[in-house]
Amino acid sequence: MTDANRFELYAFWRTSATYRVRVAFNLKGVVPQERFVNVDAAEHRSPAFLALNPMGGLPTLVDHGADAGAAGSTIPLTQSLAILEFLDETYPQPPLLPADTHGRARVRSLAALLAADTHPLITPRVRKYLTGQAGFDDAAWRAWQNHWFSTGLQALEQRLAQEPGTGAFCHGDAPTTADICLASILVVMRVFKIQVEGIPTVERIMARCEALEAFARAAPQLQAGAPAP
Ligand SMILES: N[C@@H](CCC(=O)N[C@@H](CS)C(=O)NCC(=O)O)C(=O)O
């Protein structure tokens, strides 16, 4: 089996977490087969998809690789950060994490600030609950989105502006998992037309990321199923 048909990536055009995995695949030069799951049509809540990922989340990655069975990894891989580390261990170049332990801890911490503390609050399942069960109208949902995007990105800005590890990218001068997470939040903010003021370092790093083909090709609007511009 070649790497060309090793992976099936269950994906939807605008999902932030799937964008992270698309960028990582692009950086590694590996092309997964994408399987479109229409979140707007609730396909991620279908029994067939929940059998793959009981959380009903994208991305979900199936590895048909040579040693997948031996390692028990015919079980689908879920959680974008776990998938990024899996890809980094499977395809070590270019690395997504720094070589030193403190550097890796910093990159993972920046990534978690976004992927664990910020993104989960604005997912479709949270919107569905707040608008369906908690009385939120569109304006309240928008205020919620603004609040949590701002909270996460302002904390990120403060760290990036003050911490000595910051370079051309979040950590040094090469893209890491932290940059992938930074860009994954900014691309969906654009989809939702949310703006956060006063984050010049975040914006500078986003521009560096988007100048790289691996990030540019992962843009939500370029993916299958995206609405015409
Ligand atoms: N922590 C998970 C998040 C997965 C997730 O929630 N993905 C969103 C799209 S970005 C999703 O599929 N949401 C479905 C829903 O909220 O119902 C990861 O990083 O992979």
Ligand as a Chemical Component Dictionary entry (heavy atoms), coordinates in Angstrom:
data_LIG
# 
_chem_comp.id                   LIG 
_chem_comp.type                 NON-POLYMER 
_chem_comp.pdbx_formal_charge   0 
_chem_comp.three_letter_code    LIG 
# 
loop_
_chem_comp_atom.comp_id 
_chem_comp_atom.atom_id 
_chem_comp_atom.alt_atom_id 
_chem_comp_atom.type_symbol 
_chem_comp_atom.charge 
_chem_comp_atom.model_Cartn_x 
_chem_comp_atom.model_Cartn_y 
_chem_comp_atom.model_Cartn_z 
_chem_comp_atom.pdbx_ordinal 
LIG N1  N1  N 0 -11.215 18.527 20.090 1  
LIG C1  C1  C 0 -11.592 18.006 18.796 2  
LIG C2  C2  C 0 -12.708 18.865 18.246 3  
LIG C3  C3  C 0 -13.489 18.139 17.193 4  
LIG C4  C4  C 0 -14.725 18.935 16.859 5  
LIG O1  O1  O 0 -15.519 19.269 17.724 6  
LIG N2  N2  N 0 -14.851 19.295 15.567 7  
LIG C5  C5  C 0 -15.969 20.087 15.192 8  
LIG C6  C6  C 0 -15.702 20.801 13.926 9  
LIG S1  S1  S 0 -14.358 21.940 14.087 10 
LIG C7  C7  C 0 -17.145 19.184 15.008 11 
LIG O2  O2  O 0 -17.071 18.203 14.296 12 
LIG N3  N3  N 0 -18.230 19.536 15.641 13 
LIG C8  C8  C 0 -19.447 18.837 15.537 14 
LIG C9  C9  C 0 -20.407 19.336 16.561 15 
LIG O3  O3  O 0 -20.054 20.255 17.306 16 
LIG O4  O4  O 0 -21.491 18.800 16.619 17 
LIG C10 C10 C 0 -10.396 18.029 17.837 18 
LIG O5  O5  O 0 -9.481  18.824 18.064 19 
LIG O6  O6  O 0 -10.375 17.231 16.890 20 
# 
loop_
_chem_comp_bond.comp_id 
_chem_comp_bond.atom_id_1 
_chem_comp_bond.atom_id_2 
_chem_comp_bond.value_order 
_chem_comp_bond.pdbx_ordinal 
LIG N1  C1  SING 1  
LIG C1  C2  SING 2  
LIG C1  C10 SING 3  
LIG C2  C3  SING 4  
LIG C3  C4  SING 5  
LIG C4  O1  DOUB 6  
LIG C4  N2  SING 7  
LIG N2  C5  SING 8  
LIG C5  C6  SING 9  
LIG C5  C7  SING 10 
LIG C6  S1  SING 11 
LIG C7  O2  DOUB 12 
LIG C7  N3  SING 13 
LIG N3  C8  SING 14 
LIG C8  C9  SING 15 
LIG C9  O3  DOUB 16 
LIG C9  O4  SING 17 
LIG C10 O5  DOUB 18 
LIG C10 O6  SING 19 
# 
